[in-house]
Amino acid sequence: MLAIIRDKATGWIAGVIVGLLVISFAFWGVSFYSGQAGQLNVAKVNGEEISFQSFQRSYSQLRKQMQAALGDALSLEEESLIKDQTISKLIESELINQLVIDSHLNITNSKLVQSIQNIEYFRGEEGFDREKYERSINSIGMAPAIFEAQLRMDLLSEQLQAGLVETIFVIDEELDNILRLESQSRDITYTILSLPSFIEEGEISGDEVEDYYNKNNSSFTEPEQVKISYIELDVKEIAKNIETDEESLRIYYDNNKDDYDVADQRSVHKLFIRTGEGAPAEIKDNAKEILTSTLKLVEEGRDFEEIIEQSDESGGILEFSEHLFMSKGIMDEKIDDFLFSKEEGEVSGIIETKDGYNIVKVLEIRGGPENKFENSADKVEEDYKREKAEEEFFELTDQLATLAYENPETLEIASDAISREIKTTEYFTRDNSEEVLISDPRVISKSFDPVLINSGNNSDLIELSDDHVVILRVEEHKAASVMPLDAVRDEVIASIRIDLAKNKIKVTGEEVISELVSGIKPDEVTSYSGIEWINVEKVKRDDVSVSRAILRTIFEAGKPQNNEPVITSKSLGSGDYAIIIILNANEEISDVDEELKDSTDLRLRRSLGINEWQNLLRDTRDNAEITILKDNI
């Protein structure tokens, strides 16, 4: 939970997002430009007040983000964490503002204007849209002047951090050392002992099973479960039951013709020879002669594509093109005159244009005279049903929400009033994935909400999407409990076998290592048969062909000295056991690429700069006079 909140709430530079973008809550309402004397405050930072209004806006924003991630129901603990995170970030923002003021930094008005105009959300087809900008800012209850002051402070904050980063430098010796470490490689031989091969099917006594169960019964719990009843409204399902008749559909079509009618369009095949304007007479005559012969082939029923294939084989200058659904005015006027006056399948004679000579064929006609109800009937019916279903959906949703609220102890009254079935699930857990509805995070959150479980009341309306809602009630609840031994006996036995195998694989691995240390070659190890050794040369820290755990181990184990290999081991997360022999440590930085050196230097300075910035904020906070007025939160 803390990780989710942190991901949602952190970030010290405010971005500007309205709609798809959100103005970073961390800077909203900072007292530097929104404080008002005499108002209710939630904190003081070096004498500067943070208003309750600022806290409320920021808290509301973060809470919405949390609800979107986890579902609408937030526990009291989660609400408290959001409040703490909100006040913490507002304090941090005020400290940053004070640092900015003390640093006497400045942003010119032209830079501010340029930054606003570069925000994509405020741009229209012709660039920055002033009306869209003002409308968007006003829609979130912020005057443009306040927003511009906010953005100015954000840009100054960026400038402050950038200035700090620019003071960071990496000395050549340190940079060379980093490059040397990153370029190091190892020659290794390793094997992985597989845990499953050490699991034995020997007898496990009843006393062993009982003893293991008693010591580890928390591992054999049945998770919390609920059974719910619910009423669901879905536009798609409502649309299936909407009845239609041709007259209603035709009226709907006539009222929404723009949604279905398209411009008069033609799909075309064309055979042509390019001559260009001002071509000599002999070239034009030759082109006409070729196309005259071609036209005879077309009239005999030959396909355009077949004709062009034969022309290509003989090295002809005849060309072919296909154009799908073009409106009038795209092709030459003479060609358009033919295309838009003929029926499907008709072929022109030779048409001369400024570019050459053409033969065209009307393949398919769409739109224009072909715009009629019959051509769009299926789509019209679908849209008609959808529209009627949406009208019914909104009416039923309002009734459902009202009746479920007014009669919190039952769904029956709402069900009868809107003629919708109450559905009841089987028991399910929080990690259910079998059914779509009860695997939705918002439904899970409500189903396991302690308030609903203890009260037995209906939930409020849960919006799964714009056209899909549900109201539920918890019918039965089973708390998490330790399962009886008889129900989990097989699991207990399997766990015992795995533990025995882990002990055995470790002992075996240590025996193999003992042999290797004594000087026995890998292929001659006798303590365990069937070992397959893998040899890898010049493996680096970022090698993807070797397990990350093995890579970490070989670069932490030290280098071979005096031609003596380093022999080590590593228990892997899967339970397998790796035995590793480090044969050589290779240094490969004799010729450093300057580009690599520059990029590494930049990466190190950025990393150090972030650390310095965090240290500055921490020190500033430690030395600040901060008062949090918890009673006002």
C-alpha positions, 0 to 999 in steps of 0.5 A, spaced: 500 500 500 505 504 501 508 503 495 502 505 491 501 511 495 508 513 494 508 512 486 501 516 486 504 522 490 511 523 489 515 527 484 517 534 486 517 538 479 509 539 477 507 537 470 501 540 467 495 536 465 488 537 465 483 532 463 489 527 461 494 531 465 493 533 472 497 539 475 501 535 480 498 535 487 504 537 491 504 544 489 497 546 489 495 551 494 502 553 497 501 559 501 506 563 497 501 565 492 494 562 495 495 563 503 490 568 506 490 571 513 485 569 518 483 562 514 483 555 517 490 552 516 493 545 517 501 547 517 506 552 518 513 552 515 518 557 517 512 562 519 508 561 512 501 558 513 499 552 508 491 553 508 486 547 509 483 549 502 490 547 499 490 541 503 483 539 501 485 540 494 491 536 494 488 530 498 482 530 494 486 529 488 491 524 491 484 520 494 481 520 487 488 517 484 488 511 490 480 510 488 482 509 481 488 504 483 484 500 488 477 501 487 472 506 491 472 503 498 478 505 502 480 503 509 481 508 515 488 506 515 488 508 507 485 514 508 490 516 514 496 514 510 493 519 504 492 525 509 499 524 512 502 523 505 498 529 502 501 534 508 508 531 507 508 533 500 505 540 501 510 541 506 516 539 502 513 544 496 513 550 501 520 548 503 522 548 495 518 554 494 522 558 500 529 555 497 527 558 490 525 565 493 532 565 498 536 563 491 534 569 488 532 565 481 528 568 476 524 566 470 522 571 464 515 572 462 517 570 455 520 563 458 513 562 462 509 564 456 513 559 451 512 554 457 505 554 457 504 555 449 508 548 449 504 544 453 500 539 448 494 539 452 493 547 450 494 546 443 489 546 437 490 545 430 493 551 429 498 551 435 496 554 442 489 555 443 488 561 448 481 559 449 482 552 450 487 554 455 483 559 459 477 554 459 481 548 461 484 552 467 477 555 469 474 548 469 479 546 475 477 552 479 484 556 478 484 563 475 490 563 469 493 568 474 494 563 479 496 557 474 501 562 471 504 563 478 504 556 480 508 554 473 513 560 474 514 557 481 515 550 478 520 552 473 524 556 478 524 549 482 527 546 476 532 551 475 534 550 482 535 543 481 538 544 475 543 548 478 545 544 483 546 538 478 551 542 474 555 543 480 556 536 481 563 533 477 566 526 477 574 526 478 577 522 472 580 517 477 573 516 480 570 515 472 576 511 470 575 506 476 567 506 475 569 504 467 574 499 469 569 496 474 563 496 469 568 493 463 570 487 468 568 480 466 569 473 469 571 466 466 567 461 470 564 454 470 558 453 474 553 448 475 546 448 478 543 442 482 536 442 481 531 441 487 526 437 484 532 431 483 533 431 491 525 430 493 525 423 495 518 419 496 520 416 502 515 415 508 513 420 512 511 418 519 504 421 522 508 424 528 513 428 523 507 430 519 503 433 526 509 436 528 511 440 522 503 442 522 503 445 529 510 449 528 507 451 521 500 452 521 500 459 519 502 456 512 496 452 511 490 457 512 484 458 508 484 465 506 478 470 507 472 468 503 465 472 501 459 470 498 455 476 495 449 478 491 448 483 486 444 487 481 448 489 475 446 493 469 450 493 462 448 497 456 450 491 452 446 487 455 440 491 455 441 493 448 440 485 446 433 486 448 431 492 445 426 491 440 426 494 433 422 495 427 423 498 420 420 504 420 423 506 427 430 504 424 429 508 417 427 514 422 433 514 426 437 513 419 434 519 416 435 523 423 442 521 423 444 521 416 451 524 417 453 518 421 452 513 415 452 517 409 459 518 405 461 522 399 460 519 392 467 515 391 470 510 386 475 505 386 479 505 380 483 500 376 488 504 371 492 503 365 497 508 363 503 511 359 506 517 362 509 522 357 509 529 360 507 535 358 510 538 351 512 530 349 514 530 342 509 527 337 513 521 336 512 519 343 505 521 344 503 517 337 507 511 340 503 511 347 497 512 343 498 506 339 500 501 345 494 503 349 490 502 343 492 495 343 491 494 350 484 497 350 482 491 345 485 486 350 480 489 355 475 489 350 476 482 349 475 481 357 482 481 359 484 483 366 488 489 367 493 486 372 494 480 367 495 485 362 500 489 366 504 482 367 505 481 360 507 488 359 512 487 364 515 481 361 516 484 354 519 490 358 513 495 356 512 502 358 505 501 360 504 502 368 498 500 372 495 503 379 489 501 383 485 507 387 481 505 393 475 509 394 477 516 391 472 522 392 471 527 386 477 532 384 483 527 386 484 525 379 484 529 372 478 532 371 477 528 364 478 522 368 473 524 373 468 526 368 468 518 366 468 515 373 463 519 376 458 518 370 459 511 369 456 504 373 461 499 376 465 495 371 465 500 365 471 501 362 473 508 358 476 509 352 483 512 351 483 519 355 489 524 354 491 528 360 497 533 361 501 527 364 499 522 358 494 517 356 490 513 360 485 507 360 480 507 367 475 502 369 470 503 375 471 497 380 466 499 385 461 505 387 460 508 394 456 513 397 453 519 393 447 515 389 449 509 393 447 512 400 441 509 402 438 506 409 439 498 406 447 499 405 447 501 413 441 497 416 446 493 420 450 499 423 443 503 424 440 497 428 446 497 432 446 504 434 439 505 435 439 499 440 445 502 443 442 509 444 435 506 446 439 502 451 443 508 454 437 511 455 434 505 459 441 504 462 441 511 465 434 511 468 435 504 471 441 506 474 438 512 478 432 508 480 437 502 482 442 507 486 436 510 490 432 504 492 438 500 494 440 506 498 433 507 501 432 500 503 440 498 505 438 491 508 435 488 501 436 488 494 429 485 493 425 492 492 430 495 487 430 488 483 422 488 483 422 495 481 427 495 475 425 488 473 433 485 474 435 479 477 439 478 483 445 474 482 448 470 487 456 468 487 459 462 490 464 463 496 470 467 493 477 470 495 481 476 494 485 473 489 479 470 485 480 470 477 475 465 475 469 470 473 470 477 470 465 481 475 468 478 481 475 479 479 474 486 478 478 490 483 473 495 485 468 489 486 473 485 490 474 492 494 467 493 496 466 485 497 471 485 503 470 492 505 469 491 513 463 496 513 459 492 508 461 485 512 459 488 519 453 492 517 450 487 512 448 493 508 448 494 500 454 498 497 453 504 493 453 504 486 460 501 483 461 504 476 465 498 472 465 503 466 461 508 463 456 503 461 456 498 466 454 498 474 453 494 479 450 494 487 452 488 491 451 486 498 455 481 502 451 475 504 456 471 507 463 472 510 468 467 512 474 469 516 481 467 514 482 460 518 487 455 519 485 449 515 485 442 519 490 437 518 486 432 515 484 437 509 492 439 508 495 433 510 498 432 503 500 439 502 504 438 509 507 432 507 510 435 500 512 441 504 516 436 509 519 433 503 521 440 500 525 442 506 528 435 506 530 436 499 533 443 501 537 440 506 540 435 502 542 439 496 546 444 501 549 438 504 551 435 497 553 442 494 558 443 500 561 436 499 562 438 491 565 444 493 570 440 498 572 436 493 573 442 488 577 445 493 582 439 494 584 440 487 579 435 484 577 437 477 570 439 476 569 433 471 572 428 476 567 430 482 564 423 485 560 426 491 554 427 486 553 424 479 550 427 473 553 434 474 553 438 468 558 443 468 557 450 464 563 454 461 562 461 460 568 466 458 568 474 459 561 474 462 559 481 465 555 484 470 549 485 465 549 479 461 542 476 460 544 469 459 546 468 466 542 468 472 542 475 476 543 471 482 550 468 480 552 474 476 552 478 483 555 472 486 561 472 482 562 479 482 562 479 490 566 473 491 573 476 489 578 475 484 582 469 483 589 470 485 596 466 483 592 462 478 588 459 483 580 459 482 575 462 487 570 457 488 563 459 491 556 457 491 549 460 492 542 458 494 537 460 488 530 463 490 527 457 486 531 452 491 536 450 486 543 450 488 549 453 484 556 451 485 561 456 481 568 456 479 571 463 478 577 462 473 579 468 471 578 476 472 579 480 466 580 487 465 578 490 458 579 498 459 585 499 455 582 503 450 576 507 452 571 510 447 570 517 449 563 517 447 562 511 453 566 515 457 562 522 456 555 518 457 558 514 463 560 521 466 553 524 465 549 518 468 554 518 474 553 526 475 545 525 474 545 520 480 549 524 484 545 530 483 539 526 485 542 524 491 544 531 493 537 534 491 534 529 496 540 531 501 538 538 501 531 537 502 532 533 508 537 538 511 532 543 509 526 540 513 530 538 519 532 545 520 525 548 518 520 550 524 514 546 522 508 545 525 502 541 523 495 542 526 492 535 526 486 537 529 484 541 522 486 535 518 
